[in-house]
């Protein structure tokens, strides 16, 4: 098993580690079923959608977790057109209610991670190198300025202005 470090703030391991900590996938699936019943493939797709494609659940993680939830009496299965549709039980609803804050943190992490999904687009490769060189130059300048507040303020101003100019290029903002 991969040895990955937990990110600050709990949960959400890095890109080379597991995303879910112990019990979090179980809770995420239970929360999805509280929103709407579904069969395994639907649960997989809905979970992937929450992460805008940056997390792709596997059948090897989803189906055993659904079975565990059923064994615990937190979901029940009904056959529908030959498929096993999972429905949350009253006990499952109680767990979702009790764990609402943790579920909110999971979905916030999903939204945050999903924002970075755009870096998978081929067009992003054209700008990532120059953007990273810009950040490197800023950090290098800060190091040589020994944290001079005037330099920090000027670099922040440059970044804010650059972001504003780039956002003006967005056709949705025109």
Secondary structure, 3 states (H helix, E strand, C coil): CCCCCCCCCCCCCCCCCCCCCCCHHHHHHHHHHHHCCECHHHHHHHHHHHCCCCCCCCHHHHHHHHHHHHHCCCEEEEEECCEEEEEECHHHHHHHHHCHHHHHHHHHHHHHHHHHHHHHCHHHHHHHHHHHHHHHHHHHHHHHCCCCHHHHHHHHHHHHHHHHHHHHCCHHHC
